[in-house]
Amino acid sequence: MSHVLRGASKDGSIRIFVADTTSLVEEARSYHHTSPVVSAAFGRVLTATSIMGIMMKGDKDKLTVIVKGNGPIGSLTAVSDSKGTVKGYPFNPVVNIPLRPDGKLDVGSAVGSEGVLSVIKDLGMKEPYNGQFELVNGEIAEDLTAYFAYSEQQPSAVALGVLVDVDYSIKAAGGFIVQLMPDAKEESIETLEKNLSSISSISHIIEEGATTDEILNIIMKDLDPVVYDKIDIKYLCDCSRERIEQALISLGNKEIEDIIIEDEKAEIICHFCNKKYHFDKEELKGLIE
């Protein structure tokens, strides 16, 4: 089961979130039939959004992350909450571009290095918080590190990875976000930096069988880590026929009448899970009534 491990240094000056999202990203891939490079990019966004959702406190808090670059993917959207559910969709699920010179999937080129990362937090206030920052390189982790530093003034280290198997399934996926609190001591920061430099690839570590507890202990070595809890996370689309009906009704009577005249039926596909909803002529008339 995909999950996020939440912990901190004993003095509370460094907080950490470590996620294994292998099963979650595989489920998302099966919904959207993504090509390998899109699976890698989309999986990174889903992993980060899952962790950021867990960071929120309110039961009804919602978080949306949108990565919109100038690459062939177009945009990647993910929505999460504080309870561990996430959903999302890539604008273009099938992109095929050459591998990088080192043989790895070229996520940066698929996303594009020019564009914007947007974070929208609906915390039940009058207006949702909307933060934006220009993409650094389209690799997602570095883009989020810059976003946290400049848009939220929160020094952070972000690592995200997705390993795609030869049959296009997800072999391993996960990531971590480590954040410094204002009272973090210089010696603790130096220790953390040393520990982080020892980690080469988060997805390979997960593939090799490392648990989130073991990864947390590697990152927080000599910092007296404390584990608070482990939160199960899952890919969950909350679409339903009733919600699709409400969406159609919101178009207005004239729009529905035009659909009846032109097509005599409607097929609505959910962005998040690709489920199809069919409405025949009589059902559309019923919506008008």
Secondary structure by P-SEA (a helix, b strand, c coil): cbbbbbcccccccccbbbbbaaaaaaaaaaaacccaaaaaaaaaaaaaaaaaaaacccccbbbbbbbbccccccbbbbbbcccccccccccccbbbbbcccccccccccccccbbbbbbbbcccccccbbbbbcccccaaaaaaaaaaaccccccbbbbbbccccccccccccccbbbbbcccccaaaaaaaaaaaaacccaaaaaaacccaaaaaaaaaccccccccbbbbbbbcccccaaaaaaaaaaacaaaaaaaaacccbbbbbbccccbbbbbcaaaaaaaac
